[in-house]
Amino acid sequence: RPSPLLRAQALLILLLEPAAMLEKFGTTGCRRRVGVQFSSFVQLLSKAAATTSMIVWNDALAYSVTAGIGEEQPEVKQRTLLLYSLTMTFAGSAVSMQFQSWSRHLTTLSEASARSA
């Protein structure tokens, strides 16, 4: 069951991400500068919440991976954490590459659709 901290972070991320995408803050120079500063602050706050959430989840997963290993076996714990780290890195890279592939494909389809219209 997710902790209240994770729920609050998820809510913060969901609320801040759309606000960070806002581009129009006004036509005057002062309003535009304030808007850009606000947008930068919101983006920074959203990234901080996302990073904190990832750290908490990683800590929880690392604990669950090594839960059955006793303190008298530190080398087994280190090797298990190394394998966990490599697995998560490679899996994250594979997912990222797949998303990039889909993005390129959808961009190509969108451009072709725009040219034919």
CORZI-V277773 format. One line per field, one symbol per residue. ss: DSSP state (h for helix, s for strand, l for the rest). psi: psi as a letter, one per 40 degrees, with the letter a starting at -180 (. if undefined). burial: 1 if it has 24 or more other ideal C-beta (glycine too) atoms within 12 Angstrom, else 0. Layout:
BEGIN
ss: ???
psi: ???
burial: ???
END
This chain:
BEGIN
ss: lllhhhhhhhhhhhhhhhhhllllllllhhhhhhhhhhhhhhhhhhhhhhhhhhhhhhhhhhhhhllllllllhhhhhhhhhhhhhhhhhhhhhhhhhhhhhhhhhhhhhhhhhhhl
psi: hiiddddddddddddddddeehdheididddddddddddddddddddddddddddddddddddddedehieegdddddddddddddddddddddddddddddddddddddddddde.
burial: 000000001000100100010000000000000000001001000100100010000000000001000000000000000000000000000000000000000000000000000
END
